[in-house]
Amino acid sequence: MVSSKVQLEEAYSAELRMSLETTLSSKKTFPGLKAPRVDRELFQDMVNEYLGTKDVSDTGDARKWCNVLGYWLSPDSVECAHIVPFSWNTKEMAHMFGSDEPPLLNKRNGLSLQAKIEEAFDNCWVVIVPEYSVKSTPTEWKIVLLNTAEKDKTLFTDIFNSTDRKLWRWRDIDGRKLRFRNENRPARRFLYMRYALAWLHTADKAWPGFKEKVPPGKVWASPNKPDGYLRKSILLEVRKKTGDRLPKDLISAGVFEDPDTSSIVHDEITGIRIAEYVQGYLDGVRDTKKDEGSMEGAGEEEELMEDI
């Protein structure tokens, strides 16, 4: 007979887990999984104001800054990239980050990127990692091209001479340091989550040499944040549900435990739900034509608050 509180909780957790996995596998939906409605334009305005990436030129023309290229471009050719995917704006994600609000509502969840780079970032073809480590304040970041087979193909053609070259290829941004207009930076915790997502996708694609191109997980360890970025129990659940592919040093470098805001049952259920988000996102990336063909797109030129 189950007598102890711990045994009861474990038994209850196992039963809920089985029920939840059965429901998820049948593609049913759960109350609370629906993301809060967010005005996308409002979010873009928040990010642009925070990063200082929207301006008017001396001639009165609107323009936007690309954080990767480091140039002002026409506003139609620059997109506001969500670091944590837009569809993940849920209370479950907030719990994983140890936050009181869904991550998409945070202005530190965005970057201003040239449209083709934003597409590649969203599709896990590129990833943004610390330049050296996360010890510096503000942290410096660089972009890494994960699929090196695309390196010699066209990124975009600058027909308006807004940059220092006419033709940009993917190799031109590989390892390029991000350029910011002020001291504000996106949150490390969101970039850490995106790094984990890109690692899973790249491992699935088995692109040659990617492990040598990206820094080891320990680069995310911060002496100013020993408690990490994501809730340990939940990230371990994601790791398990995605084939144990996340490197152990990545997990050990960036997780926290908080018994005061956790319970076995709650974290089990939340972990399963988030693992479903992750797997669904990866399946979507694999199914999209963007991931099957080339990224080549010869398109036209198109207060310190660094929160961890």
C-alpha positions in Angstrom: 0.0 0.0 0.0 1.3 3.4 -0.9 1.7 5.3 2.3 4.2 8.1 2.1 3.5 11.5 0.6 6.3 11.1 -1.9 5.0 7.7 -3.1 1.5 9.2 -3.5 2.8 12.1 -5.5 4.9 9.9 -7.7 2.0 7.5 -8.3 -0.3 10.5 -9.1 2.3 12.0 -11.4 2.7 8.7 -13.3 -1.1 8.5 -13.8 -1.4 12.1 -15.0 1.7 11.6 -17.2 0.2 8.6 -19.0 -3.1 10.4 -19.4 -1.5 13.5 -20.8 0.8 11.6 -23.2 -2.2 9.7 -24.5 -4.1 12.9 -25.1 -1.2 14.6 -26.8 -0.6 11.6 -29.1 -4.3 11.8 -30.2 -3.8 15.5 -31.1 -6.4 16.7 -28.7 -6.0 20.2 -27.2 -5.8 21.2 -23.6 -7.4 24.1 -21.8 -4.7 26.7 -21.2 -2.5 25.7 -24.2 -3.9 28.5 -26.3 -1.5 31.4 -26.4 -2.7 34.8 -25.2 -3.6 37.1 -28.0 -0.7 39.5 -28.8 -0.6 42.4 -31.2 2.3 41.6 -33.4 2.8 45.2 -34.5 2.9 46.3 -30.9 5.5 43.7 -30.2 7.6 44.8 -33.1 7.3 48.4 -31.9 8.4 47.4 -28.4 11.5 45.5 -29.8 12.4 48.3 -32.2 12.2 50.9 -29.5 14.2 48.8 -27.0 17.0 48.0 -29.5 16.9 51.4 -31.3 16.4 49.7 -34.7 13.8 52.0 -36.3 14.7 55.5 -37.5 14.2 58.1 -40.1 17.1 59.1 -42.3 18.4 62.7 -43.0 16.3 62.6 -46.2 13.1 61.7 -44.2 13.0 58.1 -45.3 12.0 55.4 -42.8 14.6 52.8 -42.2 15.4 49.8 -40.0 18.6 48.4 -38.6 19.8 44.8 -39.1 21.5 43.5 -36.0 23.5 41.0 -38.1 24.6 43.2 -41.1 25.0 46.3 -39.0 23.5 48.6 -41.5 20.3 50.7 -42.0 18.1 49.1 -44.7 14.7 49.8 -46.2 11.9 48.9 -43.6 10.3 46.4 -46.0 13.5 44.3 -46.0 13.9 44.0 -42.2 11.8 41.8 -40.0 11.4 41.6 -36.2 12.5 38.0 -35.3 10.9 36.2 -32.4 13.6 34.4 -30.5 11.1 32.2 -28.6 8.6 31.2 -31.3 5.4 33.3 -31.4 3.2 30.3 -31.0 4.8 29.4 -27.7 3.4 32.4 -25.8 1.9 30.3 -23.0 1.9 30.1 -19.2 3.8 26.8 -19.5 6.7 28.6 -21.2 6.6 31.3 -18.5 6.9 28.6 -15.9 9.9 27.0 -17.6 11.6 30.4 -17.7 10.7 31.1 -14.1 8.7 34.2 -15.2 5.3 35.6 -14.3 4.5 36.5 -17.9 4.6 34.6 -21.2 7.9 35.2 -22.9 6.5 36.8 -26.1 5.3 39.8 -24.1 8.9 40.6 -23.3 10.7 43.1 -25.5 13.9 41.2 -24.9 12.5 38.3 -27.0 13.3 39.9 -30.4 16.0 40.9 -32.9 15.9 43.1 -35.9 17.1 41.1 -38.9 17.3 41.3 -42.7 14.4 39.3 -44.1 16.3 36.3 -45.4 18.4 36.1 -42.2 15.2 36.2 -40.2 13.9 33.3 -42.3 17.0 31.3 -41.7 17.0 32.1 -38.0 13.4 31.0 -37.7 14.2 27.8 -39.7 17.2 26.9 -37.6 19.7 27.3 -40.4 21.6 29.8 -38.3 22.0 30.3 -34.6 23.2 33.2 -32.4 25.7 32.3 -29.7 27.9 34.3 -27.2 31.0 35.8 -28.9 33.2 34.6 -26.1 31.1 33.9 -23.0 28.2 35.4 -21.2 30.5 37.0 -18.6 30.7 40.4 -20.2 28.0 43.0 -19.7 26.5 43.7 -22.1 27.1 40.3 -23.7 28.4 40.3 -27.2 26.9 37.9 -29.7 27.7 36.4 -33.1 25.8 34.5 -35.8 26.8 31.0 -36.9 25.8 29.3 -40.2 25.0 25.7 -39.3 24.4 24.4 -42.9 27.8 25.2 -44.5 26.7 23.6 -47.7 24.9 26.9 -48.4 27.9 29.2 -47.6 28.6 30.2 -51.2 25.1 30.9 -52.2 23.5 34.3 -52.4 22.0 35.8 -49.3 20.8 39.1 -51.0 21.8 41.7 -53.5 22.1 45.3 -52.2 20.7 47.3 -55.1 20.4 50.5 -53.1 24.1 50.5 -51.9 23.0 50.6 -48.3 26.0 48.4 -47.2 29.7 48.0 -48.0 29.1 45.4 -50.8 26.8 44.7 -53.7 26.4 40.9 -53.2 26.1 39.2 -49.8 26.6 35.5 -49.6 25.8 33.3 -46.6 29.5 32.9 -45.8 29.8 36.7 -45.3 27.7 36.5 -42.1 29.1 33.2 -40.7 30.8 34.2 -37.4 29.8 37.8 -37.8 29.5 39.8 -34.6 26.1 41.3 -34.1 25.9 45.1 -34.1 23.6 46.9 -31.6 22.5 50.5 -31.6 22.6 50.9 -27.8 23.5 48.9 -24.7 20.3 46.9 -24.7 20.5 43.2 -25.6 18.0 40.4 -26.0 17.6 38.1 -23.0 20.2 35.3 -22.7 17.5 32.9 -21.5 15.6 33.3 -24.8 18.8 32.9 -26.9 19.7 29.9 -24.8 16.4 28.2 -25.5 16.8 29.0 -29.3 20.3 27.5 -29.2 18.9 24.3 -27.7 16.2 24.2 -30.4 18.8 24.8 -33.2 21.0 22.1 -31.8 18.2 19.5 -31.9 17.3 20.5 -35.5 20.9 20.4 -36.7 21.6 17.1 -35.0 18.5 15.7 -36.8 19.8 17.0 -40.1 23.3 15.7 -39.4 24.9 18.7 -41.1 28.7 18.0 -41.1 30.9 19.8 -38.7 28.2 21.7 -36.8 29.5 20.5 -33.4 32.8 22.1 -34.1 31.2 25.3 -35.3 29.1 26.0 -32.2 30.6 26.6 -28.8 30.1 23.9 -26.1 27.2 24.3 -23.8 29.4 25.5 -20.9 29.8 28.8 -22.7 26.4 29.7 -21.4 27.4 29.4 -17.8 27.2 32.8 -16.1 29.0 33.6 -12.8 26.3 36.2 -12.3 23.5 33.7 -12.7 24.4 30.4 -11.1 20.8 29.4 -11.0 20.6 29.2 -14.8 17.9 30.2 -17.4 15.5 27.3 -17.7 13.8 25.1 -15.1 15.9 21.9 -14.8 13.1 19.4 -14.5 11.3 20.7 -17.6 14.4 20.8 -19.8 15.3 17.3 -18.8 11.8 16.2 -19.8 12.3 17.9 -23.2 15.7 16.2 -23.6 14.1 12.8 -22.8 11.2 13.3 -25.2 13.5 14.4 -28.1 15.8 11.4 -28.0 18.4 12.5 -25.3 20.2 14.5 -28.0 20.8 17.7 -26.0 24.4 17.8 -24.7 24.7 17.3 -21.0 27.0 20.3 -20.6 24.4 22.5 -22.2 21.8 21.5 -19.7 24.2 21.7 -16.7 25.3 25.2 -17.8 21.9 26.8 -17.9 19.2 25.3 -15.6 17.8 26.2 -12.2 15.8 24.4 -9.6 13.2 26.2 -7.5 11.3 24.0 -5.1 9.1 26.9 -3.9 7.5 27.3 -7.4 7.7 23.7 -8.5 6.0 20.4 -7.9 6.6 17.0 -9.4 3.2 16.8 -10.9 3.2 20.4 -12.3 6.7 20.1 -13.8 6.0 16.7 -15.3 2.9 18.0 -17.1 4.5 21.2 -18.1 7.6 19.3 -19.4 5.4 17.0 -21.5 3.6 20.0 -23.0 6.7 21.9 -23.8 8.3 18.8 -25.3 5.3 18.7 -27.6 5.8 22.3 -28.6 9.5 21.6 -29.4 8.8 18.4 -31.4 6.0 20.1 -33.3 8.3 23.0 -34.1 11.0 20.6 -35.3 8.5 18.6 -37.4 7.3 21.9 -39.0 10.8 22.9 -39.8 11.5 19.5 -41.4 8.3 19.7 -43.4 8.7 23.2 -44.8 10.1 23.8 -48.3 12.5 26.3 -46.7 14.3 23.5 -45.1 14.3 21.1 -48.1 15.7 23.5 -50.7 18.4 26.2 -50.7 18.3 29.3 -48.6 19.5 31.1 -51.7 17.4 34.2 -52.1 18.8 36.9 -54.4 16.3 39.4 -53.0 16.6 43.1 -53.3 18.0 45.1 -50.4 15.4 44.7 -48.6 19.2 51.9 -19.6 21.0 48.6 -19.6 18.3 46.0 -19.4 20.0 42.8 -20.3 17.8 40.3 -18.5 18.9 36.7 -18.1 
